C-alpha cells in the first residue's frame, strides 16, 4: 500500500509548547490510510492539541528497518524535540534480526536520538502484533508473531527502570477491528487506538515536556529537520504562516 498524502509537519493547538517527532517505518508513515490526518501522527496531534500547542514532524519511510532508521536520523539536522516516538520492528522481524541484536539496535537509536534531538521522553512503540497479520499464511504468521513477542519482551526488560525511555504496547483490540485491507497495516481505527494510548502516555508524563516557550522560536529548526529548504522557509510571525509551509513528502520504498 502507498504512503498517505498530506503534510508531514505542522503546528496546531494552544497553550504550552511541545515538539513531537514521529519517526520510523510504515506505521510512522501512516501506510494503510489515505491521508496523514487519519495516520498515527495526525490522530496523535489532534488529541494532544486539545491540551497544548503541538509542533510535529514525521520522518518515516515505508519498508525501513532499524539500520535504515539509524542512517536516516544521522542525516537529519540537529534540533530539539520534547517527545520522540519510534515505530520500528516489523521489518526487522521479516529480516529475522535476532531479538537481542534488535535490542542493541534500539539502544543505538536511543543514543542517536539523544545526541541529535535531546528529547525529554523517547517512546519505543512495540513491534506490532504480527500474529494478527492475516496476509501472512500459517505457520509463517505464528512464527513471525512469536519472533515479534520475543523482541518486545527483551526490549521491555531492557527498559525497566528507565524514566526517559519507555515502551508503548499496541492495544489488543487493533488485531480484530483495526486492520487495513492489506491485512498487515492499521486502518484509521487502528491508528486512532494507537494514538490514544500514546497521547495518554505523553500527557501523563513529566510536566517539563510542555514548555511556555514562544512557538516561533523553534519553528525554523523544526522545518529544517522535516526537510524544508532554506529558500522556502518563510519569515514566520504567526502560526498561520507556518501552516502555509508545506513539505515535499519523503521518498517511499516498497515493502512492509
URVEN-V246133 format. One record per residue. D_FIRST is the distance of its C-alpha to the first C-alpha in Angstrom with 2 decimals. Layout:
d_first=D_FIRST
d_first=D_FIRST
This chain:
d_first=0.00
d_first=3.83
d_first=6.76
d_first=9.02
d_first=12.13
d_first=15.56
d_first=18.25
d_first=17.98
d_first=21.66
d_first=24.39
d_first=27.38
d_first=28.44
d_first=30.92
d_first=34.58
d_first=36.77
d_first=36.73
d_first=34.07
d_first=31.31
d_first=28.88
d_first=25.52
d_first=23.05
d_first=19.66
d_first=18.54
d_first=16.38
d_first=12.99
d_first=9.51
d_first=11.72
d_first=13.88
d_first=11.33
d_first=10.08
d_first=6.37
d_first=6.49
d_first=8.84
d_first=9.78
d_first=12.47
d_first=14.05
d_first=16.78
d_first=14.78
d_first=13.39
d_first=15.69
d_first=17.89
d_first=18.32
d_first=19.48
d_first=21.56
d_first=23.25
d_first=24.09
d_first=25.90
d_first=27.64
d_first=28.76
d_first=30.87
d_first=33.13
d_first=32.85
d_first=31.88
d_first=28.52
d_first=27.50
d_first=23.93
d_first=21.61
d_first=18.10
d_first=17.93
d_first=14.65
d_first=12.33
d_first=9.18
d_first=10.94
d_first=14.31
d_first=17.17
d_first=20.59
d_first=22.33
d_first=19.64
d_first=19.94
d_first=23.69
d_first=23.58
d_first=21.49
d_first=23.83
d_first=26.84
d_first=26.11
d_first=25.67
d_first=28.89
d_first=31.09
d_first=31.49
d_first=31.95
d_first=29.53
d_first=31.01
d_first=27.98
d_first=25.25
d_first=22.39
d_first=20.59
d_first=17.38
d_first=17.69
d_first=18.09
d_first=15.23
d_first=14.96
d_first=18.75
d_first=18.97
d_first=17.09
d_first=19.46
d_first=22.33
d_first=23.68
d_first=26.94
d_first=27.04
d_first=30.08
d_first=28.69
d_first=25.57
d_first=28.01
d_first=29.72
d_first=26.56
d_first=26.17
d_first=29.82
d_first=29.32
d_first=26.47
d_first=28.81
d_first=31.61
d_first=29.56
d_first=28.36
d_first=32.00
d_first=33.28
d_first=30.98
d_first=30.29
d_first=33.09
d_first=31.45
d_first=33.61
d_first=30.87
d_first=28.07
d_first=25.69
d_first=23.91
d_first=21.18
d_first=21.48
d_first=19.16
d_first=17.03
d_first=18.45
d_first=16.99
d_first=19.62
d_first=17.73
d_first=14.40
d_first=15.09
d_first=12.70
d_first=15.25
d_first=18.49
d_first=21.84
d_first=23.62
d_first=20.75
d_first=19.33
d_first=22.88
d_first=23.35
d_first=20.25
d_first=21.27
d_first=24.77
d_first=23.75
d_first=21.73
d_first=24.71
d_first=27.11
d_first=25.26
d_first=25.41
d_first=29.02
d_first=30.17
d_first=28.58
d_first=30.06
d_first=33.43
d_first=33.24
d_first=32.65
d_first=35.54
d_first=38.01
d_first=35.79
d_first=35.95
d_first=33.79
d_first=30.98
d_first=29.61
d_first=26.91
d_first=24.79
d_first=23.81
d_first=20.93
d_first=22.57
d_first=22.91
d_first=22.10
d_first=18.38
d_first=18.44
d_first=19.64
d_first=18.47
d_first=15.71
d_first=12.71
d_first=9.57
d_first=9.30
d_first=7.44
d_first=10.63
d_first=9.71
d_first=8.73
d_first=11.22
d_first=11.48
d_first=14.01
d_first=16.88
d_first=15.69
d_first=15.42
d_first=18.75
d_first=20.43
d_first=19.31
d_first=20.59
d_first=23.76
d_first=24.72
d_first=24.20
d_first=26.22
d_first=29.01
d_first=29.19
d_first=29.40
d_first=31.86
d_first=34.14
d_first=34.20
d_first=37.16
d_first=38.30
d_first=38.28
d_first=34.53
d_first=35.45
d_first=37.81
d_first=39.83
d_first=39.20
d_first=38.90
d_first=35.34
d_first=35.98
d_first=37.34
d_first=33.95
d_first=31.72
d_first=32.16
d_first=31.48
d_first=28.19
d_first=27.19
d_first=28.11
d_first=25.85
d_first=22.86
d_first=23.61
d_first=25.75
d_first=28.40
d_first=32.00
d_first=32.78
d_first=30.28
d_first=31.50
d_first=33.75
d_first=37.05
d_first=35.75
d_first=38.24
d_first=36.18
d_first=32.86
d_first=32.37
d_first=32.49
d_first=29.88
d_first=27.42
d_first=28.04
d_first=26.79
d_first=23.13
d_first=21.03
d_first=19.16
d_first=15.65
d_first=15.43
d_first=14.06
d_first=10.68
d_first=10.47
d_first=8.34
d_first=8.69
d_first=8.57
